[in-house]
Amino acid sequence: MSKAENEWRVDGPDKVMGRTLYVDDLRRADLGFEMLHAVIVTSTIAKGRITKINTAKADALQGVRAVMTHLNAPRLRKVLSLSMSEIGDIRPLQTARIHYRGQAVAVIIAEDAKTAQTAAGLLEIDCESEAGAFVLADAQDRLKPVKRAGMAPGKITKGDAAAAYTASDTQLDLSFHAAPYHHNAIEPGAAIAKWDDDGGLTVHAAVQWHHIDTMALGQAFGLGMADRLPGFLARKVLGRTFEGKVRLHNHFAGGAFGRNLAMTHMFLAAMAAKLVREPVKIALSRAQTYTLLSYRGEVAQRLRIGADKSGRMNALIVDPDCANGAGGAYVEPVGSWSCQIYGQKTHHLQHRVAKLDLNANGWMRGPGGASAMFALETAMDELALATGRDPLEVRLRNYADTDPESGKPWSRKSLRACYDAGAAAIGWDQRPKGGSLRADGRLRGFGMATSYEGCLRFPASAGVTLHQNGVTISAAIHRWAALPHPMNWLRQCNFLPPKAAAL
């Protein structure tokens, strides 16, 4: 094998050639058991309640095994969602309440997917609608300050930024808006659930925080302590491992980017399997991924920069307003990016959140960065224009030699070298100022911007079992593994105030 071949990911060729099995591809030959197929029926109103459900036509269709609604669905217990997902506030099919358009209101379980789809169209559901708010502009009265945003503080302050801004020679007051962004992975989303003879639950899905999703399933269905919060904390604090009753098999995600956390359809598959006492597969339609999976929520922010005549920043004030869904505790952490790039003398940031009548938003690649960095870097270009300085010069003038928040030195920082290399590579100093006109009449220009990716390293553990004819390796990796104390998990989810968790 050549060196290049040896460096391939072992699953790469199969993915490229279409041979990879995702959850929806799994059959009896892959799993060792047959399964029924389920289709989720979703709400067509934006907010309100179900007043009547007529399942007679769907029940009468040959091949339909059950129609699961809030009237007959298995009851779920309260879930402490450490991923800050919707399941912590809204458990599916437990009440007649409709929190958002696209919410699950029924599940059809049938012998094949086509029959389930046909039956879904035969359901008769009457609803009573209520007024709601679906964008930040219509929810100004719902905005409230928060203490946490993602895994970062909701409020960050250094010095008197308001006074420094007022006293500055150059003042910029800018507004930015970022619409919601949704994932569109190769596999829309699927889960297979099977209740075992010992009372345990086997689930096949593509998840990102394996331990946390296992714990959420254990909590929801009231399984043993090993599958609930005490077992989770014992693993983290004592290093103890307990045999649980939730067996979560993690499969190829087909692209996740943060969406595969405590997914609603994973719980619905387990509920459906419990109702009919047979294994059940649920696969989402492409349209359902927009309301049954998380996404990056809407962010509107006001950003103010105060600087002297040379472009040196005296103050940075960022006021991000973030949208939440009807459930979920996740807040887009704009502040974990905005105040860490440049060496401003003072800064102030306060997140505010409005709960909209939508499905829960959540983690998405570079959480907070897409909103924060576009706004901050646009503002830096505006600062260069206002002070008559070169955009690169302004960034170098505000270069942070130490962490702007803590004042601690960086373990390593090569941003200045990146600036030098990038400028040399594109001939930054020789670029035509104001751009140059192309043959097609469009203006061609040069630009630059700064960004970074927060890098946190976490420990992982693995179990190895030697057999006569081989070896079994078990491992699960998740981003929460290295938080310094278990109470911090509760603090990140806004279940405890910061002081109560500061241990």
C-alpha positions as CSV (number, residue, x, y, z in Angstrom):
1,M,0.0,0.0,0.0
2,S,1.3,3.4,-0.9
3,K,1.8,6.2,1.6
4,A,-1.1,8.1,0.1
5,E,-3.4,5.1,0.3
6,N,-2.4,4.5,3.9
7,E,-3.5,8.0,4.8
8,W,-7.0,7.6,3.6
9,R,-9.9,7.4,6.0
10,V,-11.0,3.8,5.9
11,D,-14.6,4.9,5.3
12,G,-13.7,7.4,2.6
13,P,-13.9,5.2,-0.6
14,D,-17.2,3.7,0.5
15,K,-18.8,7.1,1.1
16,V,-17.7,8.5,-2.2
17,M,-18.9,5.4,-4.1
18,G,-22.2,5.2,-2.3
19,R,-21.5,1.9,-0.5
20,T,-21.8,3.4,3.1
21,L,-24.8,2.3,5.1
22,Y,-26.6,5.1,6.9
23,V,-29.4,4.3,9.4
24,D,-32.2,4.4,6.9
25,D,-30.2,1.9,4.7
26,L,-30.1,-0.7,7.5
27,R,-32.2,-3.9,6.9
28,R,-32.7,-7.3,8.5
29,A,-29.5,-8.6,7.0
30,D,-27.6,-5.8,8.8
31,L,-29.4,-5.8,12.1
32,G,-30.7,-9.4,12.5
33,F,-34.3,-8.4,13.0
34,E,-37.3,-7.2,11.0
35,M,-38.8,-3.8,11.7
36,L,-41.9,-1.8,11.1
37,H,-41.8,1.6,9.4
38,A,-43.1,4.8,10.9
39,V,-43.9,8.2,9.4
40,I,-44.2,11.4,11.5
41,V,-47.2,13.6,10.9
42,T,-46.5,17.3,11.7
43,S,-48.5,20.3,12.6
44,T,-49.8,22.6,9.9
45,I,-50.5,25.5,12.3
46,A,-47.9,27.7,13.9
47,K,-49.2,27.7,17.4
48,G,-52.3,26.4,19.3
49,R,-53.8,23.1,20.3
50,I,-55.3,20.0,18.9
51,T,-59.1,19.8,19.5
52,K,-59.9,16.6,17.7
53,I,-58.1,13.7,15.9
54,N,-60.0,11.2,13.8
55,T,-57.8,8.1,13.1
56,A,-60.5,5.8,11.7
57,K,-59.5,6.0,8.0
58,A,-55.8,5.5,8.8
59,D,-56.5,2.6,11.2
60,A,-58.6,0.9,8.6
61,L,-55.8,0.9,5.9
62,Q,-54.4,-2.6,5.4
63,G,-50.9,-2.8,6.8
64,V,-51.3,-0.1,9.4
65,R,-50.3,-1.4,12.9
66,A,-51.0,1.7,15.0
67,V,-51.6,5.4,15.0
68,M,-49.7,7.1,17.9
69,T,-51.0,10.4,19.1
70,H,-50.9,12.3,22.4
71,L,-53.9,10.3,23.4
72,N,-52.2,6.9,23.4
73,A,-48.4,7.6,23.2
74,P,-46.2,6.1,26.0
75,R,-45.6,8.7,28.8
76,L,-42.2,10.2,29.0
77,R,-40.5,11.4,32.1
78,K,-38.7,14.7,32.5
79,V,-35.3,14.9,30.8
80,L,-32.4,17.0,32.0
81,S,-30.9,17.8,28.5
82,L,-27.2,18.5,28.9
83,S,-27.1,19.3,25.2
84,M,-29.6,22.1,25.8
85,S,-32.0,20.6,23.3
86,E,-35.8,20.7,23.0
87,I,-36.4,17.4,24.7
88,G,-35.6,19.1,28.0
89,D,-38.7,21.3,27.7
90,I,-41.0,19.7,25.1
91,R,-41.5,15.9,25.1
92,P,-43.2,14.7,21.9
93,L,-46.8,13.6,21.9
94,Q,-47.5,14.2,25.6
95,T,-50.2,16.9,25.3
96,A,-52.5,18.5,22.8
97,R,-50.4,21.7,22.8
98,I,-48.8,22.8,19.5
99,H,-45.7,25.0,20.1
100,Y,-44.7,25.4,16.4
101,R,-45.5,24.6,12.8
102,G,-43.9,21.3,11.9
103,Q,-44.1,19.8,15.4
104,A,-44.8,16.1,15.6
105,V,-48.6,15.5,16.2
106,A,-48.9,11.8,15.3
107,V,-46.9,8.8,14.1
108,I,-48.2,6.2,11.7
109,I,-46.7,2.7,12.2
110,A,-47.1,0.3,9.3
111,E,-45.6,-2.8,7.7
112,D,-43.9,-0.7,5.0
113,A,-43.0,3.0,4.5
114,K,-45.4,3.5,1.6
115,T,-48.4,2.3,3.6
116,A,-47.4,4.6,6.5
117,Q,-47.1,7.6,4.1
118,T,-50.6,6.8,2.6
119,A,-52.1,6.5,6.1
120,A,-50.6,9.8,7.1
121,G,-52.7,11.5,4.5
122,L,-55.8,10.0,5.9
123,L,-55.6,11.5,9.4
124,E,-58.1,14.1,10.2
125,I,-56.8,16.6,12.8
126,D,-58.7,19.7,13.9
127,C,-56.7,22.5,15.6
128,E,-57.4,25.8,17.3
129,S,-54.8,28.4,16.3
130,E,-53.3,31.1,18.5
131,A,-51.2,34.2,17.6
132,G,-47.5,33.9,17.9
133,A,-44.1,35.5,17.3
134,F,-41.8,34.0,14.7
135,V,-39.0,36.6,14.1
136,L,-37.1,38.8,16.5
137,A,-38.6,41.9,15.1
138,D,-42.0,40.8,16.4
139,A,-40.7,39.7,19.7
140,Q,-39.0,42.7,21.2
141,D,-41.2,42.5,24.4
142,R,-39.9,38.9,24.9
143,L,-36.2,39.8,25.0
144,K,-34.5,39.0,28.3
145,P,-30.8,39.1,29.4
146,V,-29.2,35.7,30.0
147,K,-26.3,34.5,32.2
148,R,-25.0,31.9,29.8
149,A,-24.7,31.7,26.0
150,G,-23.6,28.2,24.7
151,M,-20.7,27.4,27.0
152,A,-19.7,31.0,27.5
153,P,-20.9,33.8,29.8
154,G,-23.9,35.7,28.6
155,K,-22.4,39.0,29.8
156,I,-18.7,40.1,29.4
157,T,-17.3,43.4,30.7
158,K,-13.9,45.0,30.9
159,G,-13.7,48.6,32.1
160,D,-16.2,51.3,31.4
161,A,-16.9,50.7,27.7
162,A,-19.8,53.2,27.6
163,A,-17.6,56.1,28.8
164,A,-14.7,55.1,26.6
165,Y,-17.0,55.0,23.6
166,T,-18.4,58.5,24.4
167,A,-15.0,59.9,24.8
168,S,-13.6,58.5,21.5
169,D,-12.6,60.5,18.5
170,T,-14.2,58.0,16.1
171,Q,-17.5,56.4,16.9
172,L,-19.2,53.6,14.9
173,D,-22.7,52.4,15.6
174,L,-23.6,49.5,13.3
175,S,-26.4,47.0,13.1
176,F,-26.3,43.5,11.7
177,H,-28.8,40.7,11.1
178,A,-28.3,37.0,10.5
179,A,-31.2,34.9,9.4
180,P,-31.6,31.3,10.6
181,Y,-29.4,28.7,8.9
182,H,-30.4,25.1,8.6
183,H,-28.4,21.9,8.0
184,N,-29.0,19.8,4.9
185,A,-27.0,16.6,5.5
186,I,-26.9,13.7,3.1
187,E,-29.2,11.7,5.4
188,P,-32.2,13.7,6.5
189,G,-32.3,11.8,9.8
190,A,-33.4,8.3,10.9
191,A,-33.6,6.1,14.0
192,I,-34.4,2.5,14.7
193,A,-35.6,1.4,18.1
194,K,-36.1,-2.1,19.6
195,W,-37.2,-3.0,23.2
196,D,-35.2,-6.0,24.4
197,D,-36.4,-9.0,26.5
198,D,-34.6,-7.7,29.6
199,G,-36.5,-4.4,29.4
200,G,-33.7,-2.6,27.9
201,L,-33.8,-0.3,24.8
202,T,-31.6,-0.7,21.7
203,V,-31.4,2.3,19.4
204,H,-29.6,2.7,16.1
205,A,-29.0,6.4,15.2
206,A,-26.3,8.9,14.2
207,V,-25.6,11.0,17.3
208,Q,-22.8,13.4,18.3
209,W,-22.8,13.3,22.1
210,H,-23.2,9.6,22.7
211,H,-23.2,9.6,26.5
212,I,-25.6,12.5,26.7
213,D,-28.1,11.0,24.3
214,T,-27.9,7.7,26.1
215,M,-28.7,9.4,29.3
216,A,-31.6,11.4,27.8
217,L,-33.2,8.1,26.6
218,G,-32.7,6.5,30.0
219,Q,-34.3,9.5,31.7
220,A,-37.3,9.7,29.3
221,F,-38.2,6.1,29.7
222,G,-37.4,5.7,33.4
223,L,-34.7,3.1,33.0
224,G,-32.0,2.2,35.5
225,M,-29.8,4.6,37.4
226,A,-26.8,3.7,35.2
227,D,-28.6,5.3,32.2
228,R,-29.7,8.5,34.1
229,L,-27.9,11.4,35.6
230,P,-26.4,9.6,38.6
231,G,-24.7,7.0,36.4
232,F,-23.4,9.8,34.1
233,L,-21.9,11.7,37.0
234,A,-20.4,8.5,38.4
235,R,-18.6,7.9,35.2
236,K,-17.3,11.5,35.1
237,V,-16.4,11.9,38.8
238,L,-15.5,8.4,40.0
239,G,-14.4,6.9,36.7
240,R,-16.9,4.1,37.3
241,T,-18.6,2.2,34.5
242,F,-22.0,0.6,35.0
243,E,-23.9,-1.7,32.6
244,G,-27.0,0.2,31.5
245,K,-30.2,-0.7,29.7
246,V,-29.8,1.8,26.9
247,R,-27.7,0.4,24.0
248,L,-27.2,3.2,21.6
249,H,-25.4,2.2,18.4
250,N,-23.9,5.1,16.6
251,H,-23.8,5.1,12.8
252,F,-22.5,7.3,10.0
253,A,-24.1,10.7,10.2
254,G,-24.0,11.7,6.6
255,G,-23.2,15.2,7.9
256,A,-24.2,16.5,11.3
257,F,-22.7,19.9,12.0
258,G,-24.3,20.0,15.4
259,R,-27.9,18.9,14.5
260,N,-27.6,15.3,15.9
261,L,-28.3,16.0,19.5
262,A,-31.2,14.5,21.4
263,M,-33.2,14.3,18.2
264,T,-37.0,14.2,18.6
265,H,-37.4,11.3,16.1
266,M,-35.1,9.1,18.2
267,F,-37.5,9.3,21.1
268,L,-40.5,8.9,18.8
269,A,-39.0,5.7,17.4
270,A,-38.6,4.3,20.9
271,M,-42.1,5.3,21.8
272,A,-43.6,3.7,18.7
273,A,-41.6,0.5,19.3
274,K,-42.9,0.4,22.9
275,L,-46.5,0.9,21.7
276,V,-46.6,-1.9,19.2
277,R,-44.0,-4.1,20.9
278,E,-41.9,-4.5,17.8
279,P,-38.8,-2.8,16.3
280,V,-39.6,0.4,14.5
281,K,-37.7,2.6,12.0
282,I,-38.4,6.3,11.5
283,A,-36.9,8.3,8.7
284,L,-37.5,12.0,8.3
285,S,-38.5,13.6,5.0
286,R,-36.3,16.4,3.8
287,A,-38.9,19.0,4.8
288,Q,-39.2,17.6,8.3
289,T,-35.5,18.3,8.9
290,Y,-36.3,22.0,9.1
291,T,-38.6,21.6,12.2
292,L,-37.5,18.3,13.8
293,L,-33.8,18.9,13.9
294,S,-32.0,21.9,15.3
295,Y,-30.4,24.8,13.4
296,R,-28.5,28.1,13.8
297,G,-31.0,30.6,15.2
298,E,-31.7,34.2,14.1
299,V,-29.3,36.8,15.6
300,A,-29.6,40.6,15.4
301,Q,-26.8,42.7,17.0
302,R,-25.9,46.2,17.5
303,L,-22.1,46.7,17.5
304,R,-20.3,49.9,18.5
305,I,-16.6,50.8,18.3
306,G,-14.9,53.8,19.8
307,A,-11.4,54.5,18.6
308,D,-8.8,57.3,18.5
309,K,-7.8,59.0,15.2
310,S,-5.2,56.3,14.5
311,G,-7.8,53.5,14.6
312,R,-6.7,52.2,18.0
313,M,-9.9,50.8,19.7
314,N,-10.8,52.3,23.0
315,A,-14.2,50.5,23.4
316,L,-16.1,47.6,21.8
317,I,-19.8,47.3,22.8
318,V,-21.7,44.3,21.4
319,D,-25.4,43.8,22.0
320,P,-26.6,40.5,20.4
321,D,-30.3,39.6,20.4
322,C,-30.7,35.9,19.9
323,A,-33.7,33.8,19.0
324,N,-34.7,30.7,20.9
325,G,-37.3,28.2,20.1
326,A,-40.3,27.4,22.2
327,G,-38.1,24.8,23.9
328,G,-34.4,24.3,24.5
329,A,-31.9,26.3,26.5
330,Y,-29.3,26.9,23.8
331,V,-28.2,30.5,23.2
332,E,-25.9,31.4,20.2
333,P,-22.6,32.4,21.9
334,V,-21.8,35.5,20.0
335,G,-19.8,36.9,22.9
336,S,-17.3,34.0,23.0
337,W,-15.9,35.4,19.7
338,S,-16.5,39.1,19.6
339,C,-14.3,40.1,22.5
340,Q,-11.4,37.7,22.0
341,I,-9.9,38.9,18.7
342,Y,-8.6,42.4,19.2
343,G,-6.9,44.2,22.1
344,Q,-9.5,46.9,22.8
345,K,-9.0,48.8,26.0
346,T,-12.6,48.2,27.2
347,H,-15.5,46.1,26.1
348,H,-19.0,45.2,27.1
349,L,-21.3,42.5,25.8
350,Q,-24.7,41.4,26.9
351,H,-26.7,38.6,25.2
352,R,-30.5,38.9,25.2
353,V,-32.8,36.1,24.2
354,A,-36.4,36.0,22.9
355,K,-38.3,32.7,22.9
356,L,-40.1,32.5,19.6
357,D,-42.9,30.1,18.6
358,L,-40.5,27.9,16.6
359,N,-38.7,24.6,17.0
360,A,-35.5,24.8,19.1
361,N,-32.3,26.1,17.6
362,G,-29.0,24.6,18.7
363,W,-25.4,23.9,18.1
364,M,-24.0,24.4,14.5
365,R,-20.4,24.4,13.4
366,G,-18.5,27.4,14.8
367,P,-21.3,28.2,17.2
368,G,-21.6,32.0,17.5
369,G,-18.8,32.6,15.0
370,A,-20.9,33.0,11.9
371,S,-22.8,35.9,13.4
372,A,-20.0,37.4,15.5
373,M,-17.1,37.4,13.0
374,F,-19.1,38.8,10.0
375,A,-20.3,41.7,12.1
376,L,-16.9,42.4,13.8
377,E,-14.9,42.2,10.6
378,T,-17.3,44.4,8.7
379,A,-17.0,46.9,11.6
380,M,-13.2,46.7,11.4
381,D,-13.4,47.6,7.7
382,E,-15.7,50.5,8.5
383,L,-13.2,51.6,11.2
384,A,-10.4,51.6,8.6
385,L,-12.6,53.7,6.2
386,A,-13.6,56.2,9.0
387,T,-10.0,56.7,10.1
388,G,-8.4,56.7,6.6
389,R,-6.3,53.7,7.5
390,D,-5.4,50.5,5.6
391,P,-7.7,47.6,6.8
392,L,-4.7,45.4,7.6
393,E,-3.0,48.3,9.4
394,V,-6.1,48.8,11.7
395,R,-6.1,45.1,12.6
396,L,-2.4,45.2,13.4
397,R,-2.8,48.3,15.4
398,N,-5.4,46.5,17.5
399,Y,-3.4,43.2,17.6
400,A,-4.0,41.4,20.9
401,D,-0.7,40.2,22.4
402,T,-2.6,38.7,25.4
403,D,-6.1,37.4,25.9
404,P,-8.3,40.6,25.9
405,E,-10.5,39.1,28.6
406,S,-8.2,37.6,31.1
407,G,-4.9,39.3,30.2
408,K,-3.2,35.9,30.2
409,P,-0.6,35.2,27.5
410,W,-1.5,32.9,24.6
411,S,0.0,29.4,24.7
412,R,0.7,30.0,21.0
413,K,-0.5,32.6,18.5
414,S,0.6,33.0,14.9
415,L,-2.0,35.5,13.6
416,R,0.6,38.2,12.8
417,A,2.6,35.7,10.7
418,C,-0.7,34.8,9.0
419,Y,-1.3,38.4,8.1
420,D,2.2,38.7,6.7
421,A,2.0,35.6,4.7
422,G,-1.5,36.4,3.3
423,A,-0.5,40.0,2.4
424,A,2.6,38.8,0.6
425,A,0.8,36.0,-1.3
426,I,-1.9,38.3,-2.8
427,G,0.2,41.5,-3.2
428,W,-1.8,43.4,-0.6
429,D,0.4,46.5,-0.7
430,Q,0.3,46.7,-4.5
431,R,-3.4,46.1,-4.9
432,P,-5.4,48.7,-6.8
433,K,-7.2,51.0,-4.3
434,G,-10.9,51.1,-4.9
435,G,-10.7,48.0,-7.1
436,S,-10.3,47.5,-10.8
437,L,-12.9,47.2,-13.5
438,R,-13.2,43.8,-15.2
439,A,-14.1,43.2,-18.9
440,D,-17.6,42.2,-17.9
441,G,-18.2,45.6,-16.2
442,R,-17.9,44.2,-12.6
443,L,-15.6,45.7,-10.1
444,R,-12.8,43.5,-8.8
445,G,-11.3,44.2,-5.4
446,F,-9.2,42.8,-2.6
447,G,-10.4,42.2,1.0
448,M,-9.2,40.6,4.1
449,A,-10.7,39.4,7.4
450,T,-9.8,37.7,10.6
451,S,-11.4,34.7,12.1
452,Y,-10.5,31.9,14.5
453,E,-11.8,28.6,15.8
454,G,-11.8,28.0,19.5
455,C,-9.8,24.9,20.3
456,L,-10.6,22.9,23.4
457,R,-9.0,19.6,24.0
458,F,-10.9,16.9,26.0
459,P,-9.9,13.5,27.2
460,A,-11.5,10.3,25.9
461,S,-11.8,6.8,27.2
462,A,-12.0,3.4,25.6
463,G,-12.7,-0.2,26.7
464,V,-11.0,-3.2,25.1
465,T,-12.1,-6.8,25.5
466,L,-10.0,-9.6,24.2
467,H,-11.8,-12.7,22.9
468,Q,-10.4,-16.0,21.7
469,N,-11.2,-15.1,18.1
470,G,-10.8,-11.3,18.2
471,V,-11.2,-8.1,20.1
472,T,-14.0,-5.7,21.0
473,I,-13.2,-2.0,21.3
474,S,-15.8,0.4,22.8
475,A,-15.4,4.1,22.8
476,A,-17.5,7.2,23.0
477,I,-16.2,10.8,22.7
478,H,-18.2,13.9,23.5
479,R,-17.3,17.5,24.1
480,W,-18.4,17.6,27.7
481,A,-15.9,15.2,29.0
482,A,-13.4,17.7,30.4
483,L,-15.5,20.2,32.2
484,P,-13.9,20.7,35.6
485,H,-16.8,19.7,37.8
486,P,-20.2,18.0,37.1
487,M,-22.1,21.0,38.5
488,N,-20.8,23.0,35.5
489,W,-22.9,20.8,33.2
490,L,-25.9,22.0,35.0
491,R,-24.7,25.6,34.9
492,Q,-24.1,25.5,31.1
493,C,-27.7,24.4,30.7
494,N,-29.0,27.3,32.9
495,F,-30.4,24.8,35.4
496,L,-28.3,26.4,38.2
497,P,-27.2,30.0,38.7
498,P,-23.4,30.6,38.3
499,K,-22.7,31.2,42.0
500,A,-24.4,27.9,43.0
501,A,-22.3,26.0,40.6
502,A,-18.9,27.7,41.2
503,L,-17.1,24.8,42.9
